[in-house]
Amino acid sequence: MNELREIVQGMERLDAKGERGVLATVINVKGSAYRRAGARMLFNESGREAGFVSAACLAGDLLDRARSAMEIGSAQLVTYDNTSPEAVLFGMSQGCTGLVEILLEPITPFSGRRLYHFLKTTLAQRKPAVLATVFAADVDAPASPGDHAMLSEDGAFDADIEDLPLVDEIRRDAQDVLEQRKPLRIEYASSAGIVRTFFDYIPEPVPLLLMGAGPEAIPLARFAQELGWIVTVTDYRAPLLRPEFFPGVDRLIDCPVEEVPDRCEITERTNIVVTYHQFDAEAAALRQTLSGDARYVGMLGPRSKRELLLARLESDGFIPSDEQLMRLYSPVGLDIGSETPTEIALAVVAEIRATIAGREGGQLRRREGAIH
């Protein structure tokens, strides 16, 4: 989500200067590649403006092709096939043996407005959305490369495609992508020709709730913000919630532990890390968080502390179920030998990211199969 914000800010800069640009989007990947489908990069007339879609070895050629698309004024589909020996001979190999298709869309102060407003609104709403982009089409087909259709979670839909039957089909498929939460490529065939469309699922930002403004909370908030997450920090000790300690976080909430569920929206996507460093407060926080819907509950401290906390909860009449304990990460964080608050925060953020991706967080060199 942070990269999408950079793209939107880059489009704002182009618009303010009245300059042209090109939006590069990875449409398809087969095999190994630097980025996956949906990755974006914005070019201005002199070079990269925001985002990344490839390793540095493709950057020069991609910039040349972006400038060509800018001059032509129409979307261009570029294919980099690193599976062939020629890729190595001509210096185009990334060291990744895959095929990558990238759509280059010219952006002008006028042509990019619709897309810009959709992306900006999606960021502001912090809700999932789907962006459908035509990346290839026959000459007489009812849509052209670079045409878009946009669907927000609230049902708002917009398209710059005039063929109503095609728009209806795209809208239905966009709704399916929104529900399935993953990108998709769909081909539409009609008597007028074939239209190939890429549906990119744009997820909402990751919500992180820090219960306690302990020493680890400060770097935790900073790392999470770098990733574009929504960060909320709560504590019942007002002096710890100073804005200068947590610049830029979304919310600082001064409230007792018992009021946190009423003051914060906690859903099945919420990730919580308890950083009170006070036993009674942590016991209360653990009972509340395990009783709720949070996906991830991290508790600082050693395994012995976890057992003491669970014993306290049992003595108070609360025995977590196996399902609830599966959401408890204690000791929290990946095993990277952390000692300082910043190192601990790094391990915790990495574990949350791995959990979201359904990964164990081990070393990639020990992973069998593709890394993506």
SVG drawing of the C-alpha trace seen along z (x, -y; Angstrom):
<svg xmlns="http://www.w3.org/2000/svg" viewBox="-25 -23 51 51">
<polyline fill="none" stroke="black" stroke-width="0.4" points="0.0,0.0 2.9,-2.3 4.0,-1.9 0.6,-2.8 0.7,-5.9 4.1,-6.8 2.5,-6.2 -0.4,-8.6 2.0,-11.2 4.0,-10.9 1.0,-11.4 0.2,-14.5 3.6,-15.9 3.2,-15.2 -0.1,-16.9 1.1,-19.9 3.9,-20.4 1.8,-19.7 4.2,-16.9 3.6,-13.6 4.4,-10.2 4.0,-6.5 2.5,-4.0 4.1,-0.6 2.1,2.3 3.2,5.9 0.4,7.8 1.7,11.4 4.6,13.4 5.5,17.0 8.3,18.5 10.7,16.5 10.7,12.7 11.7,9.7 8.1,8.5 4.7,10.2 1.6,9.2 0.2,5.9 3.5,4.2 3.7,0.6 6.2,-2.0 5.7,-5.5 8.0,-7.2 8.4,-10.9 10.1,-12.2 13.6,-11.8 13.3,-8.6 11.7,-6.8 9.2,-8.8 7.9,-6.2 7.6,-2.4 9.5,0.5 8.6,3.3 12.0,4.8 15.6,5.2 18.1,2.5 19.2,4.5 15.8,3.9 15.5,0.3 17.3,-1.3 15.4,0.7 12.1,0.1 12.7,-3.6 13.4,-3.7 10.2,-1.8 8.3,-4.1 9.5,-7.2 8.4,-5.5 4.9,-4.9 4.9,-8.5 5.6,-9.7 3.2,-7.4 0.5,-8.2 -1.0,-4.8 -0.6,-1.8 2.1,0.7 2.5,4.3 6.2,5.2 7.4,8.8 10.7,9.7 11.5,13.4 14.4,14.4 13.8,18.1 15.7,17.8 19.5,18.0 19.2,14.7 18.2,12.9 21.7,13.6 23.5,12.8 21.8,9.4 22.3,8.6 18.6,8.6 18.5,11.4 17.7,10.5 19.1,13.7 15.4,14.8 14.3,17.5 10.9,16.1 8.7,14.3 7.3,10.9 4.6,8.9 4.5,5.2 1.8,2.7 3.0,-0.8 0.2,-3.4 0.9,-7.0 -0.3,-9.5 -1.1,-13.1 -2.6,-15.8 -5.9,-14.9 -5.9,-11.2 -4.8,-10.1 -7.3,-12.0 -9.9,-9.2 -7.3,-6.6 -5.6,-9.1 -8.9,-9.9 -9.8,-6.3 -6.4,-5.4 -6.4,-8.4 -9.9,-7.6 -8.9,-4.0 -6.0,-5.2 -8.2,-7.6 -11.0,-5.1 -8.6,-2.4 -10.8,0.3 -10.1,3.0 -10.8,2.3 -10.3,3.8 -8.7,2.1 -9.4,3.8 -7.0,2.8 -7.3,3.8 -3.8,4.9 -4.5,6.3 -7.3,6.2 -8.0,6.9 -8.2,3.9 -12.0,3.8 -12.6,5.0 -15.0,3.0 -12.1,1.8 -8.5,0.7 -5.3,1.3 -5.2,-1.1 -8.9,-1.2 -10.0,-0.8 -12.8,0.3 -12.8,-0.4 -14.8,1.2 -14.7,0.1 -15.8,2.2 -18.8,0.0 -20.0,0.9 -19.0,-2.3 -18.1,-1.4 -16.6,-3.4 -15.3,-2.5 -14.0,-4.3 -15.3,-1.5 -18.4,-2.3 -19.6,1.2 -22.3,1.9 -22.4,5.7 -18.6,5.8 -18.8,3.4 -21.4,5.6 -19.2,8.7 -16.2,6.8 -18.2,5.5 -19.4,9.0 -15.8,10.4 -14.5,7.5 -16.9,8.3 -15.6,11.9 -12.0,10.7 -13.0,8.4 -14.5,11.4 -11.6,13.8 -9.0,11.2 -6.5,12.1 -5.6,10.8 -6.9,12.5 -6.5,12.3 -9.7,12.7 -10.2,12.9 -13.5,11.6 -14.5,12.8 -17.1,11.3 -17.9,11.0 -15.9,7.7 -12.8,9.2 -11.0,10.4 -10.3,8.2 -7.7,9.3 -8.1,7.7 -6.0,7.8 -7.9,7.5 -5.7,6.3 -6.9,6.7 -5.9,3.7 -6.0,4.8 -6.8,2.4 -3.8,1.4 -2.8,3.8 -4.1,2.6 -1.7,2.8 -2.8,2.1 -0.1,1.5 -1.5,2.0 1.1,0.2 3.6,-2.5 6.6,-0.6 10.2,-0.9 9.5,1.5 6.3,-0.3 8.2,-3.3 10.3,-1.3 7.3,1.0 5.2,-2.0 7.9,-3.4 8.5,-0.1 4.8,0.4 4.4,-3.1 7.2,-2.4 5.1,0.5 2.0,-1.6 0.1,0.1 -2.5,-1.7 -1.0,-2.2 -2.9,-2.8 -1.2,-3.1 -3.1,-2.9 -1.9,-3.2 -3.4,-4.1 -0.2,-6.1 -0.7,-9.4 2.9,-10.6 4.0,-7.7 1.7,-8.7 3.5,-11.9 3.1,-12.7 6.8,-13.3 7.4,-9.6 5.0,-8.4 5.1,-10.9 2.6,-10.2 0.7,-7.3 -3.0,-7.2 -4.3,-7.3 -2.9,-7.8 -5.5,-6.7 -5.2,-7.4 -7.6,-4.9 -7.6,-2.0 -6.9,1.5 -10.6,2.5 -11.8,-0.3 -9.6,0.6 -12.1,2.9 -14.7,0.1 -12.3,-2.6 -10.6,-0.6 -12.1,1.3 -10.7,4.9 -11.5,7.2 -10.2,10.5 -7.5,8.6 -6.2,6.7 -2.8,7.5 -2.1,6.7 1.1,6.5 0.9,6.0 3.8,3.9 2.6,2.7 5.4,4.3 3.1,4.5 1.7,7.9 -1.9,7.0 -2.3,4.8 -1.0,7.6 -3.2,10.2 -6.3,8.0 -5.1,7.3 -4.5,11.0 -8.0,11.9 -9.6,9.2 -7.6,9.8 -8.0,13.6 -11.7,13.2 -12.0,11.0 -11.4,11.5 -7.8,10.3 -5.8,12.4 -2.5,12.0 -1.9,11.3 1.8,10.9 3.0,10.8 6.4,9.6 8.5,11.6 9.8,15.2 7.7,18.4 7.7,18.5 5.8,15.2 3.3,16.5 2.6,19.5 2.2,17.2 -0.3,15.0 -2.3,18.0 -2.3,19.3 -3.7,15.9 -6.4,16.1 -7.4,19.6 -7.6,18.5 -9.9,15.7 -12.1,18.3 -10.9,17.7 -9.4,20.7 -8.5,19.9 -9.5,22.5 -7.1,24.1 -8.2,21.8 -7.6,18.8 -4.1,20.0 -3.3,20.5 -3.6,16.7 -1.3,16.0 2.4,15.4 4.4,15.6 7.3,15.3 6.7,12.9 8.8,12.4 11.0,14.3 14.2,15.9 16.9,13.5 18.7,13.0 17.0,9.7 18.1,7.9 17.4,4.1 13.9,2.6 14.6,1.9 15.8,5.4 12.8,6.8 10.5,4.6 12.1,5.8 11.5,9.4 7.9,8.8 7.0,6.8 8.7,9.6 6.6,12.2 3.4,10.3 4.2,10.0 5.0,13.7 1.7,14.6 -0.3,12.4 1.4,14.1 0.9,17.6 4.6,18.2 6.7,19.6 9.3,16.9 12.3,19.2 15.3,18.6 14.5,18.5 17.6,20.6 15.9,23.5 12.5,23.0 11.6,25.6 9.9,24.3 9.3,20.8 9.9,17.9 6.7,16.1"/>
</svg>
